[in-house]
């Protein structure tokens, strides 16, 4: 089931830290938003922007905005279609492990060759 799309006004924004708070239109509690929730947009958010977002709980049980967009600002890449950041990290980890395995195999081969065992 898809989470409902909510709307609110960006109350505060800390550009240097990449986060702020949204005041929901339904007069609920302010919602935390991180720059990563916006994906790639044509510009950075500023206080007063109308934000469309969904809500999720983080690991600490606090609510935060996800899959967000700034009203009237083009979104080049939504979070729903964004590739998982873990996949490139996993590929690099596998490549590094294979590289180390090749180096270790070469070192073992050279050791045995120097001893005349190969």
C-alpha positions in Angstrom: 0.0 0.0 0.0 1.4 3.4 -1.0 1.7 6.0 1.8 -0.4 9.1 1.3 1.2 12.2 -0.1 1.1 15.1 2.4 1.7 18.8 1.9 3.3 21.3 4.2 5.5 24.5 4.4 9.2 24.3 5.0 9.5 26.1 8.3 13.2 26.0 8.8 16.2 24.9 6.7 19.9 24.6 7.8 21.7 24.7 4.5 25.1 23.9 6.1 23.7 20.7 7.6 21.2 19.7 4.8 18.0 19.4 6.9 15.0 21.3 8.2 11.5 21.0 9.4 8.1 21.0 7.6 4.9 22.4 9.2 2.2 20.1 7.9 -1.0 21.6 6.4 -3.0 19.4 8.8 -1.5 21.4 11.8 0.2 18.3 13.2 3.7 18.2 14.6 6.6 19.5 12.5 8.2 16.8 10.4 12.0 16.4 10.0 13.3 16.5 6.4 16.8 15.7 5.2 18.1 16.8 1.8 18.3 13.1 0.7 14.5 12.9 0.8 14.3 15.4 -2.1 16.4 13.5 -4.6 17.9 15.7 -7.3 16.1 19.0 -7.8 16.7 22.1 -9.8 17.5 24.1 -6.6 17.9 23.7 -2.9 15.0 24.2 -0.6 14.4 27.5 1.2 12.0 28.3 4.1 8.5 29.0 2.8 8.7 26.3 0.1 5.6 24.1 -0.2 6.8 20.5 0.2 4.9 17.4 -0.9 6.1 14.3 1.0 5.4 11.0 2.6 6.1 10.2 6.2 8.0 7.3 7.7 9.6 6.4 11.0 13.3 6.3 11.4 15.3 3.9 13.5 14.7 5.9 16.6 10.9 5.9 16.0 10.8 9.6 15.0 8.8 10.7 12.0 10.6 12.0 8.9 9.7 13.1 5.4 10.6 10.7 2.5 10.0 10.8 -1.2 9.6 14.6 -1.0 9.5 17.3 -3.7 9.3 21.1 -3.7 6.1 22.4 -5.3 6.9 24.1 -8.7 10.5 22.8 -8.8 11.5 20.1 -11.3 12.6 16.9 -9.8 15.2 15.2 -12.0 15.3 12.0 -10.1 12.7 10.8 -7.5 13.7 8.7 -4.5 11.3 6.0 -5.7 13.4 5.4 -8.7 16.7 6.1 -7.1 19.2 3.2 -7.0 20.0 1.8 -3.7 23.3 3.2 -2.4 24.2 -0.1 -0.9 24.6 -1.8 -4.4 27.6 0.3 -5.5 29.2 -0.2 -2.2 28.6 -4.0 -2.4 30.1 -4.1 -5.9 33.2 -2.2 -4.7 33.6 -4.5 -1.7 33.4 -7.6 -3.9 35.9 -6.1 -6.4 38.3 -5.3 -3.6 37.9 -8.8 -2.1 38.6 -10.4 -5.5 41.6 -8.1 -6.0 43.1 -9.1 -2.6 42.4 -12.7 -3.5 44.4 -12.4 -6.7 47.3 -10.7 -4.9 47.3 -13.4 -2.2 47.3 -16.1 -4.8 50.2 -14.5 -6.7 52.1 -14.1 -3.4 51.6 -17.8 -2.5 52.6 -18.8 -6.1 55.8 -16.7 -5.9 56.7 -18.1 -2.5 56.4 -21.7 -3.7 58.3 -20.8 -6.9 61.2 -19.3 -4.9 61.4 -22.5 -2.8 61.5 -24.6 -6.0 58.3 -26.3 -5.1 56.5 -25.4 -8.3 
